[in-house]
């Protein structure tokens, strides 16, 4: 049981972190979009953006 509780606590923390990251990117989307476009331009992988 303690192992299960530890796993559930870890999942809850991960879910909270993911939700916070999603909120941040949603609030700062334009700022991050520009940065992603710059980095996409330097990858040199030849893949088109979808």
N, CA, C and O atoms as a GROMACS GRO file, in nm:
protein
  200
    1UNK      N    1   0.081  -0.120   0.000
    1UNK     CA    2   0.000   0.000   0.000
    1UNK      C    3   0.086   0.127   0.000
    1UNK      O    4   0.054   0.221  -0.073
    2UNK      N    5   0.193   0.132   0.079
    2UNK     CA    6   0.275   0.254   0.077
    2UNK      C    7   0.333   0.283  -0.062
    2UNK      O    8   0.344   0.399  -0.102
    3UNK      N    9   0.369   0.178  -0.136
    3UNK     CA   10   0.422   0.198  -0.271
    3UNK      C   11   0.316   0.259  -0.362
    3UNK      O   12   0.346   0.346  -0.444
    4UNK      N   13   0.194   0.212  -0.348
    4UNK     CA   14   0.085   0.265  -0.428
    4UNK      C   15   0.061   0.412  -0.395
    4UNK      O   16   0.041   0.493  -0.485
    5UNK      N   17   0.062   0.446  -0.268
    5UNK     CA   18   0.043   0.585  -0.227
    5UNK      C   19   0.155   0.674  -0.280
    5UNK      O   20   0.130   0.787  -0.323
    6UNK      N   21   0.278   0.623  -0.275
    6UNK     CA   22   0.392   0.699  -0.330
    6UNK      C   23   0.373   0.724  -0.480
    6UNK      O   24   0.396   0.834  -0.529
    7UNK      N   25   0.331   0.619  -0.552
    7UNK     CA   26   0.311   0.634  -0.696
    7UNK      C   27   0.199   0.733  -0.726
    7UNK      O   28   0.212   0.816  -0.816
    8UNK      N   29   0.090   0.726  -0.651
    8UNK     CA   30  -0.020   0.819  -0.671
    8UNK      C   31   0.022   0.963  -0.643
    8UNK      O   32  -0.018   1.055  -0.714
    9UNK      N   33   0.103   0.982  -0.539
    9UNK     CA   34   0.152   1.116  -0.506
    9UNK      C   35   0.242   1.168  -0.618
    9UNK      O   36   0.233   1.285  -0.655
   10UNK      N   37   0.329   1.082  -0.671
   10UNK     CA   38   0.418   1.122  -0.780
   10UNK      C   39   0.338   1.158  -0.905
   10UNK      O   40   0.369   1.256  -0.973
   11UNK      N   41   0.235   1.081  -0.934
   11UNK     CA   42   0.151   1.111  -1.051
   11UNK      C   43   0.077   1.243  -1.032
   11UNK      O   44   0.064   1.322  -1.126
   12UNK      N   45   0.030   1.268  -0.912
   12UNK     CA   46  -0.040   1.393  -0.885
   12UNK      C   47   0.055   1.512  -0.902
   12UNK      O   48   0.016   1.614  -0.959
   13UNK      N   49   0.178   1.498  -0.855
   13UNK     CA   50   0.277   1.605  -0.871
   13UNK      C   51   0.307   1.627  -1.019
   13UNK      O   52   0.317   1.741  -1.064
   14UNK      N   53   0.322   1.518  -1.095
   14UNK     CA   54   0.350   1.529  -1.238
   14UNK      C   55   0.233   1.595  -1.310
   14UNK      O   56   0.253   1.678  -1.398
   15UNK      N   57   0.111   1.557  -1.272
   15UNK     CA   58  -0.008   1.618  -1.333
   15UNK      C   59  -0.014   1.767  -1.304
   15UNK      O   60  -0.048   1.847  -1.391
   16UNK      N   61   0.019   1.805  -1.180
   16UNK     CA   62   0.019   1.946  -1.142
   16UNK      C   63   0.124   2.024  -1.221
   16UNK      O   64   0.099   2.136  -1.266
   17UNK      N   65   0.241   1.964  -1.238
   17UNK     CA   66   0.348   2.029  -1.313
   17UNK      C   67   0.307   2.046  -1.459
   17UNK      O   68   0.329   2.152  -1.517
   18UNK      N   69   0.248   1.943  -1.517
   18UNK     CA   70   0.204   1.951  -1.655
   18UNK      C   71   0.095   2.056  -1.672
   18UNK      O   72   0.096   2.131  -1.770
   19UNK      N   73   0.002   2.062  -1.580
   19UNK     CA   74  -0.106   2.161  -1.587
   19UNK      C   75  -0.048   2.302  -1.577
   19UNK      O   76  -0.092   2.392  -1.649
   20UNK      N   77   0.049   2.323  -1.489
   20UNK     CA   78   0.111   2.454  -1.474
   20UNK      C   79   0.186   2.493  -1.602
   20UNK      O   80   0.181   2.608  -1.644
   21UNK      N   81   0.256   2.397  -1.662
   21UNK     CA   82   0.327   2.424  -1.786
   21UNK      C   83   0.229   2.459  -1.898
   21UNK      O   84   0.252   2.552  -1.975
   22UNK      N   85   0.120   2.384  -1.907
   22UNK     CA   86   0.019   2.413  -2.009
   22UNK      C   87  -0.041   2.551  -1.990
   22UNK      O   88  -0.061   2.625  -2.087
   23UNK      N   89  -0.069   2.588  -1.866
   23UNK     CA   90  -0.123   2.720  -1.838
   23UNK      C   91  -0.024   2.829  -1.878
   23UNK      O   92  -0.062   2.931  -1.936
   24UNK      N   93   0.102   2.806  -1.846
   24UNK     CA   94   0.206   2.904  -1.879
   24UNK      C   95   0.216   2.924  -2.030
   24UNK      O   96   0.217   3.037  -2.079
   25UNK      N   97   0.223   2.813  -2.105
   25UNK     CA   98   0.236   2.825  -2.249
   25UNK      C   99   0.111   2.884  -2.313
   25UNK      O  100   0.120   2.954  -2.413
   26UNK      N  101  -0.004   2.856  -2.256
   26UNK     CA  102  -0.127   2.915  -2.308
   26UNK      C  103  -0.127   3.066  -2.286
   26UNK      O  104  -0.175   3.141  -2.371
   27UNK      N  105  -0.075   3.110  -2.173
   27UNK     CA  106  -0.074   3.252  -2.141
   27UNK      C  107   0.035   3.327  -2.218
   27UNK      O  108   0.024   3.448  -2.240
   28UNK      N  109   0.140   3.257  -2.260
   28UNK     CA  110   0.254   3.321  -2.327
   28UNK      C  111   0.277   3.259  -2.464
   28UNK      O  112   0.391   3.249  -2.509
   29UNK      N  113   0.170   3.219  -2.530
   29UNK     CA  114   0.181   3.147  -2.657
   29UNK      C  115   0.256   3.220  -2.765
   29UNK      O  116   0.343   3.162  -2.830
   30UNK      N  117   0.226   3.346  -2.785
   30UNK     CA  118   0.293   3.422  -2.892
   30UNK      C  119   0.443   3.435  -2.866
   30UNK      O  120   0.524   3.422  -2.958
   31UNK      N  121   0.478   3.460  -2.742
   31UNK     CA  122   0.619   3.473  -2.706
   31UNK      C  123   0.694   3.342  -2.735
   31UNK      O  124   0.803   3.344  -2.792
   32UNK      N  125   0.635   3.231  -2.697
   32UNK     CA  126   0.699   3.101  -2.717
   32UNK      C  127   0.696   3.058  -2.864
   32UNK      O  128   0.789   2.992  -2.910
   33UNK      N  129   0.592   3.094  -2.935
   33UNK     CA  130   0.582   3.057  -3.076
   33UNK      C  131   0.699   3.117  -3.153
   33UNK      O  132   0.759   3.050  -3.238
   34UNK      N  133   0.733   3.242  -3.125
   34UNK     CA  134   0.846   3.305  -3.192
   34UNK      C  135   0.976   3.234  -3.162
   34UNK      O  136   1.059   3.214  -3.251
   35UNK      N  137   0.995   3.195  -3.038
   35UNK     CA  138   1.117   3.125  -3.000
   35UNK      C  139   1.125   2.988  -3.068
   35UNK      O  140   1.231   2.948  -3.116
   36UNK      N  141   1.013   2.917  -3.072
   36UNK     CA  142   1.011   2.786  -3.138
   36UNK      C  143   1.043   2.800  -3.285
   36UNK      O  144   1.117   2.719  -3.340
   37UNK      N  145   0.989   2.902  -3.350
   37UNK     CA  146   1.018   2.923  -3.492
   37UNK      C  147   1.166   2.948  -3.516
   37UNK      O  148   1.222   2.899  -3.614
   38UNK      N  149   1.229   3.023  -3.428
   38UNK     CA  150   1.373   3.048  -3.442
   38UNK      C  151   1.449   2.916  -3.428
   38UNK      O  152   1.536   2.887  -3.510
   39UNK      N  153   1.418   2.838  -3.326
   39UNK     CA  154   1.488   2.711  -3.307
   39UNK      C  155   1.459   2.613  -3.420
   39UNK      O  156   1.547   2.537  -3.460
   40UNK      N  157   1.337   2.613  -3.472
   40UNK     CA  158   1.305   2.526  -3.584
   40UNK      C  159   1.392   2.559  -3.705
   40UNK      O  160   1.424   2.471  -3.785
   41UNK      N  161   1.428   2.684  -3.719
   41UNK     CA  162   1.509   2.726  -3.833
   41UNK      C  163   1.653   2.682  -3.825
   41UNK      O  164   1.723   2.684  -3.927
   42UNK      N  165   1.700   2.642  -3.709
   42UNK     CA  166   1.840   2.604  -3.694
   42UNK      C  167   1.860   2.455  -3.678
   42UNK      O  168   1.973   2.408  -3.661
   43UNK      N  169   1.752   2.378  -3.683
   43UNK     CA  170   1.768   2.234  -3.660
   43UNK      C  171   1.841   2.166  -3.773
   43UNK      O  172   1.919   2.073  -3.750
   44UNK      N  173   1.817   2.210  -3.897
   44UNK     CA  174   1.885   2.150  -4.009
   44UNK      C  175   1.843   2.008  -4.036
   44UNK      O  176   1.914   1.934  -4.105
   45UNK      N  177   1.729   1.967  -3.984
   45UNK     CA  178   1.687   1.828  -4.004
   45UNK      C  179   1.612   1.808  -4.135
   45UNK      O  180   1.585   1.695  -4.175
   46UNK      N  181   1.577   1.918  -4.203
   46UNK     CA  182   1.510   1.909  -4.331
   46UNK      C  183   1.364   1.872  -4.324
   46UNK      O  184   1.300   1.853  -4.428
   47UNK      N  185   1.309   1.860  -4.205
   47UNK     CA  186   1.169   1.826  -4.190
   47UNK      C  187   1.084   1.951  -4.197
   47UNK      O  188   1.119   2.055  -4.141
   48UNK      N  189   0.971   1.941  -4.266
   48UNK     CA  190   0.878   2.054  -4.273
   48UNK      C  191   0.796   2.059  -4.146
   48UNK      O  192   0.764   1.956  -4.086
   49UNK      N  193   0.764   2.179  -4.106
   49UNK     CA  194   0.676   2.198  -3.990
   49UNK      C  195   0.535   2.160  -4.025
   49UNK      O  196   0.487   2.193  -4.134
   50UNK      N  197   0.466   2.090  -3.937
   50UNK     CA  198   0.328   2.052  -3.964
   50UNK      C  199   0.233   2.131  -3.880
   50UNK      O  200   0.111   2.112  -3.890
   0.00000   0.00000   0.00000
